[in-house]
Amino acid sequence: MKLFTNALAILAVSALPAVAAGPAPDAKALISQDFIAKTREWLANPIVPLSVKAQNERIGNIGQAEIDALDKQWVQEREVDDKPLISATLSAPLSIYLLRIQARNLGLYTEIFVMDAKGLNVGQSSITGDYWQGDEAKYQKTFPTGADAVFIDDPEWDDERKIWISQLNLTLADEDGKTPIGAATVEVNLTELMRRSQPAS
């Protein structure tokens, strides 16, 4: 009987995340045109395009082998104390700005990062899993597509934080509004966005 009870307890615990998650929210409905417009407003702060263009000029001719080496270095640095590449990126003025944006919005954003024309990180609010995003949809469905491109990823359940999240990905354009210079990813706490979208009682 004890074994049976223990088995039931294990089954109950293993089922909790699915129950807690509930049905996936409609990310594309929640991340509305108004939300996207407001996101573009703070991404238009001069620190964003200036930082992206500066990195484009500095490493604009970088080859794929060098990109892969940087990405490998980033992943390795995540596991050790000495983090020159990660530290340099996180201490950049753009990263500090993005961290402030995330903090100011009190849980609405779980992560923000900005990429250059190659898909390499320029600034971020926290340490990303990798340094190069060029092989991922967040970059491939924005920067190469045009200055106005927007890609909203499918919602995912974050079991550790018990929230639904989705990534809003946008192309970043030059001052002319027509020339792509990079891209940005804003990971949105959909659970918090749903709460804020509810009418006040």
C-alpha positions as CSV (number, residue, x, y, z in Angstrom):
1,M,0.0,0.0,0.0
2,K,2.9,2.3,0.9
3,L,4.5,1.7,-2.6
4,F,1.2,2.5,-4.3
5,T,0.8,5.7,-2.3
6,N,4.3,6.8,-3.1
7,A,3.6,6.1,-6.8
8,L,0.5,8.2,-6.7
9,A,2.5,11.0,-5.0
10,I,5.1,10.9,-7.8
11,L,2.5,10.9,-10.5
12,A,0.7,13.9,-8.8
13,V,4.0,15.8,-8.6
14,S,5.0,15.1,-12.2
15,A,1.6,16.3,-13.3
16,L,1.8,19.6,-11.5
17,P,3.7,21.7,-14.1
18,A,1.1,20.9,-16.8
19,V,-1.7,21.8,-14.5
20,A,0.0,24.9,-13.4
21,A,0.7,26.0,-17.0
22,G,-2.9,25.8,-18.2
23,P,-3.7,26.5,-21.8
24,A,-1.1,28.5,-23.8
25,P,-2.0,32.2,-24.2
26,D,-2.3,33.8,-27.6
27,A,1.0,35.6,-27.8
28,K,0.2,37.4,-31.0
29,A,-3.0,38.8,-29.5
30,L,-1.3,39.9,-26.3
31,I,1.7,41.4,-28.0
32,S,-0.4,43.9,-29.9
33,Q,0.5,46.6,-32.4
34,D,0.4,49.1,-29.6
35,F,2.8,47.0,-27.5
36,I,5.1,46.7,-30.5
37,A,5.0,50.4,-31.1
38,K,5.9,51.2,-27.5
39,T,8.8,48.7,-27.7
40,R,10.1,50.4,-30.8
41,E,10.0,53.7,-28.9
42,W,12.5,52.7,-26.2
43,L,14.5,50.8,-28.8
44,A,14.8,54.1,-30.7
45,N,16.9,55.6,-27.8
46,P,20.2,56.8,-29.5
47,I,22.2,54.4,-27.4
48,V,20.7,51.5,-29.4
49,P,21.4,52.4,-33.0
50,L,24.8,54.0,-32.1
51,S,25.9,50.8,-30.3
52,V,24.8,48.6,-33.2
53,K,26.3,50.7,-35.9
54,A,29.6,51.0,-34.0
55,Q,29.8,47.2,-33.7
56,N,28.9,46.8,-37.4
57,E,31.7,49.1,-38.4
58,R,34.2,47.4,-36.0
59,I,33.6,43.8,-37.1
60,G,31.6,44.2,-40.3
61,N,33.9,41.9,-42.3
62,I,34.1,39.1,-39.8
63,G,34.0,35.7,-41.3
64,Q,31.9,32.7,-40.2
65,A,34.9,30.9,-38.7
66,E,35.5,33.9,-36.4
67,I,31.9,34.1,-35.5
68,D,31.9,30.4,-34.6
69,A,35.0,31.0,-32.5
70,L,33.4,33.9,-30.6
71,D,30.2,31.9,-30.0
72,K,32.3,28.9,-28.7
73,Q,34.2,31.3,-26.4
74,W,31.0,32.7,-25.0
75,V,29.5,29.3,-24.2
76,Q,32.8,28.2,-22.5
77,E,33.0,31.4,-20.5
78,R,29.5,30.7,-19.0
79,E,31.1,27.8,-17.2
80,V,34.3,29.5,-15.8
81,D,35.2,32.5,-13.6
82,D,37.2,34.4,-16.2
83,K,34.6,35.9,-18.6
84,P,36.3,38.6,-20.8
85,L,33.9,38.5,-23.7
86,I,30.8,38.2,-21.5
87,S,32.0,40.9,-19.1
88,A,32.8,43.3,-21.9
89,T,29.3,42.8,-23.4
90,L,27.4,43.1,-20.1
91,S,29.4,46.2,-19.1
92,A,28.6,48.0,-22.4
93,P,26.4,51.2,-22.1
94,L,23.8,49.4,-24.2
95,S,23.6,46.5,-21.8
96,I,23.2,48.9,-18.9
97,Y,20.4,50.7,-20.7
98,L,18.6,47.4,-21.5
99,L,18.9,46.2,-17.9
100,R,17.3,49.5,-16.7
101,I,14.5,49.1,-19.2
102,Q,13.9,45.5,-17.9
103,A,14.0,46.7,-14.2
104,R,11.8,49.7,-14.8
105,N,9.0,47.5,-16.3
106,L,8.7,45.4,-13.1
107,G,8.6,41.8,-14.4
108,L,7.1,42.5,-17.9
109,Y,10.4,41.6,-19.7
110,T,12.4,38.6,-18.7
111,E,15.3,39.2,-21.1
112,I,16.3,41.8,-23.7
113,F,19.1,41.6,-26.1
114,V,20.2,43.5,-29.3
115,M,22.1,42.0,-32.2
116,D,24.3,43.5,-34.9
117,A,24.0,42.9,-38.7
118,K,25.7,39.5,-38.3
119,G,23.5,38.3,-35.5
120,L,26.1,38.8,-32.8
121,N,25.2,40.2,-29.4
122,V,25.8,43.9,-28.9
123,G,24.0,44.4,-25.6
124,Q,21.8,42.4,-23.3
125,S,20.1,42.6,-19.9
126,S,21.4,39.2,-18.8
127,I,23.7,36.5,-20.0
128,T,22.3,34.7,-23.0
129,G,22.9,31.1,-23.8
130,D,25.1,32.0,-26.8
131,Y,26.7,35.0,-28.5
132,W,25.6,34.4,-32.1
133,Q,21.9,34.4,-32.9
134,G,22.4,34.4,-36.7
135,D,21.3,30.7,-37.0
136,E,18.1,31.2,-35.1
137,A,14.6,32.4,-36.2
138,K,14.8,35.5,-34.0
139,Y,17.5,36.8,-36.5
140,Q,16.6,35.0,-39.7
141,K,13.0,36.2,-39.6
142,T,13.8,39.8,-38.8
143,F,17.0,41.4,-40.1
144,P,17.2,39.7,-43.6
145,T,13.5,40.3,-44.1
146,G,13.5,44.1,-43.9
147,A,13.4,47.2,-41.7
148,D,9.8,46.7,-40.5
149,A,10.0,43.0,-39.8
150,V,8.4,41.6,-36.6
151,F,8.5,38.0,-35.6
152,I,6.6,36.8,-32.5
153,D,7.6,33.3,-31.3
154,D,5.3,30.7,-30.0
155,P,4.6,30.9,-26.2
156,E,6.6,28.7,-23.9
157,W,5.9,27.6,-20.3
158,D,8.8,28.5,-18.0
159,D,8.5,25.9,-15.4
160,E,11.1,27.4,-13.1
161,R,9.3,30.7,-12.8
162,K,5.8,29.3,-13.5
163,I,5.1,31.9,-16.2
164,W,4.3,31.9,-19.9
165,I,6.9,33.7,-22.0
166,S,7.2,34.6,-25.7
167,Q,9.9,36.4,-27.7
168,L,9.1,39.6,-29.6
169,N,11.8,39.9,-32.3
170,L,12.2,43.1,-34.4
171,T,14.5,44.5,-37.0
172,L,16.4,47.6,-36.0
173,A,16.6,50.3,-38.7
174,D,18.9,53.2,-39.3
175,E,17.7,56.8,-38.9
176,D,16.2,56.7,-42.4
177,G,13.8,53.9,-41.2
178,K,14.6,51.8,-44.3
179,T,18.0,50.4,-43.8
180,P,18.3,47.4,-41.4
181,I,21.3,47.6,-39.0
182,G,20.5,44.8,-36.6
183,A,17.7,43.2,-34.6
184,A,16.4,43.0,-31.1
185,T,14.7,40.3,-29.0
186,V,12.4,41.1,-26.1
187,E,11.3,38.2,-24.1
188,V,7.9,39.0,-22.7
189,N,6.3,37.7,-19.5
190,L,2.9,36.8,-21.0
191,T,1.5,35.9,-17.6
192,E,2.2,39.4,-16.4
193,L,1.1,41.0,-19.7
194,M,-2.3,39.1,-19.3
195,R,-2.6,40.4,-15.8
196,R,-2.0,44.0,-16.9
197,S,-4.4,43.6,-19.8
198,Q,-7.3,42.7,-17.5
199,P,-9.7,45.6,-16.8
200,A,-9.4,47.1,-13.4
201,S,-12.1,45.9,-11.0
